[in-house]
């Protein structure tokens, strides 16, 4: 799982301070920088418990730490970051329950915890992920990121439990249709297609992801590791 609408807005907007640093650190897989940014955001959230925006920023930062940790196969860090982020995301959603993005980031963090834990231990997190992303979609059915987050959840959730790769592909395709510049939709669509051994199609999606976000290390790695046939 890669991160949020806020990161996508950053990618197309003038950047300042920690915002630009967060995006650069994610793309470069700079874990030290990500953990520092997350620590600062979490400290602010703990001081401003009634500030939904501060809670969200901490949740987003921790989600980004978890995202990159999973990319580099550090499940322990992914789990701890997701756990920390879930607390602030839940607080943001409780403070402002009508904000779709707060539910989306909460569901994303639950999904990241599920992916990090794996196996039967992931079930409790999986329910949280689906519930919160469903709330986000109810509040904003036109959000590409909501479909992307649901797709990632479906990718990790077995078909027997209501998920599966085929459902994930539909969500990723919907996200890509809604936002033509959403690199992560193509990146995850490539991941899902490759899982079905549709390697030529997967490579096209990875190539599109790299075109849209040339600095993204993980996208380049996925392209390089995918067979041509």
N, C-alpha and C positions, 0 to 999 in steps of 0.2 A: 502495500500500500502506500505506496507511494505517498500527496498532501492537498491543500485546500484551494477553494476559490480565491482566497486572499493571495496565495502564491501566484495564481494565474493572473490576477489583476496586477500584481507587482511586475510580472514579466512584460506587461504592455504599458507600464506607467513609469514616470520619473521616480527613481528610487532614492531613498535617504537612509543613512544610519544602518540600524540592525535589520531593517526590511531587506535592503539590497544584499546585506551579508548573509541573511538566512537563505535567500534564493541561490546565491553563488555557492554557499557551503553545501546545500543539497545537491546541486548539479555536479560539484566536484567531489562529492562524498567525503567532505572534510568533517569528520566526526568530532574532533576537538572543538572546532568553531561552533558546530551545532549544539553541543552540550553546554558550551558557555552561554550561548544565546538563550537556550532553554532554561538554564539555571537563573539567569537574570529575569526572564519573563515569569518564572515560577515564584521568585522572591517578591516581585511586584504583586502578583495575584494573591499571595498570602497576606500582603499588607492591605490590599483593596478587595476584600472578599465580597463587597457589594457591587463591584464594578464588573458587569458582564463582559465588557470589552477586554479588560485585563485578564479575565478567566479564559476567554477565547484565545487570546494571543498566546498564553501559556500552553493551552491545549494544542494549538497549532504547532508551536515550537516542539513540544514533546512528540507529537505525531510525526514531525519531520525527522526527528532523531530516530524514532522507531522505524520509519520508512527506510532510511539509509542503513540502519543496523540490519534489517532483513536483507537488504541488497548485498551486504558483505557477510551475511550468514552469522551474525552475532545475535543469537536468539535471546540470550540473557539480557543484553542491553535493550533489545526491542521490547521485551516483556516489562522491564522496569520503567522504561520511558512511557509505554502505553498505560501502565498502571497509574503513573503520576499524572499523565494527561487526562485520563478518564475522570479523575476527581475534579479537575477544573472545568472540563467540558460539561460534566453533569451540573456543576454549579451555574455555569453560564446558561444552560438550557432551563434550569429552574428559575433563574432570575428573569429571563426573557423567553418564555416558552413558545412565542409566536415567531421566533427567528429560525428559519429553516437551516441556515448554515451552522447554528449551534448544535442542532440535532445531528446534522451530517458529520461534523467533526467528532462528536461523541460516538456515533456509530462506527466511524472509521477507526477510532482508537480501540473500540471493543473488538473490531475485526482484526486489528493488528495484534492485540493480545491473544486472540484465538489462533492466529497463524503462528505466533511465537511459541505458544504452549503445545499446540498440535494434539492429535489423538482425542480421547474422550474428554480430556481436561478442557478442550476448546468449546464444548457445548454451551456452557453457561455464557461465555463471551459471544458466541455465535448468535444466541437469541437477542442479546443486547444490540448487536450490530444490525440485525435485520429490523428490529423494532424501531431503533432510532433513525435509520436511513429511510424507513417507510414513513415515519413522521415528517422527515425532511421533504420527501416527495409529495406528501399530502399538502404541505405548506407551499411548495414550489415545484410544480411538475414540469417546468420548462428549464430547470437547471441541469446543464450538462454534467456538472460535478456530482449531483445527486445520483445520476445514472451510473457514472463512473464508480462511485463508492459502492453502489449496490452490486455492480458487476464484479468488483474485487471480492466483495463478500460472497457472491455466488461462486466465484472461481475456487475459493477455499472451502466452501461448504459442500459436502458430498451430495450427489443427486438424491440419495436415499433420504436425506434430511431436508430436501426442498431446494437445493442449490444445483451446482453442476456447471461444467464448462460451456455447454450450449446456451444456457440462460445467461451466463456471463458475456458471451459473444454478442448476444442481442443487446445487452445493456451498453457494452462498449461501442457498438455500432450506433446506437441511439445518441450516446454522448458525443461521438464524432460528428454526427449529423447536426446536432444542436450547436456545437462550437467548432467551427472549421479550424481554429488555431489551437485546439486542445491537444498538445503533444502526448499527454499521458493516455488519452483514449486510444491512440494508435499504438502506443507502447504496450499497453495491456492487451489490446486486441491481438497484437503479435504474439504475446506470451500465451494467450489462450489458443490461438490457431496452431502454434507450435506443439502444444500439448496434445493436439489431435493429429499431429504429424503432417499438418498442412504447411510445410516449411516454405514453399515458394510464396504463398500468401503472407505468411508471417514475416518474411524478409521485407516484403513491400511495406508492411505496416511499420516495421522498425526503421526502415529508411525514411518514411514520412515523419516519424517521431524525431529522428535526428535532424531532418531538414527544419522542423519547427523549433527545435531546441538543441542547437549544435553543441552546447556546453554540457549536455547531460551525459555523464560518464556511463551510467547504467544502460541507457539506450544504445550507446555504441557497443557496449559489451554484449548485449543481447543480439545485436545484428551480427557481430563477429562470430558468435558461438552457434548461430543457426545455420544448418546445412542449406545448400542451394536447391536441393530437391527433397 
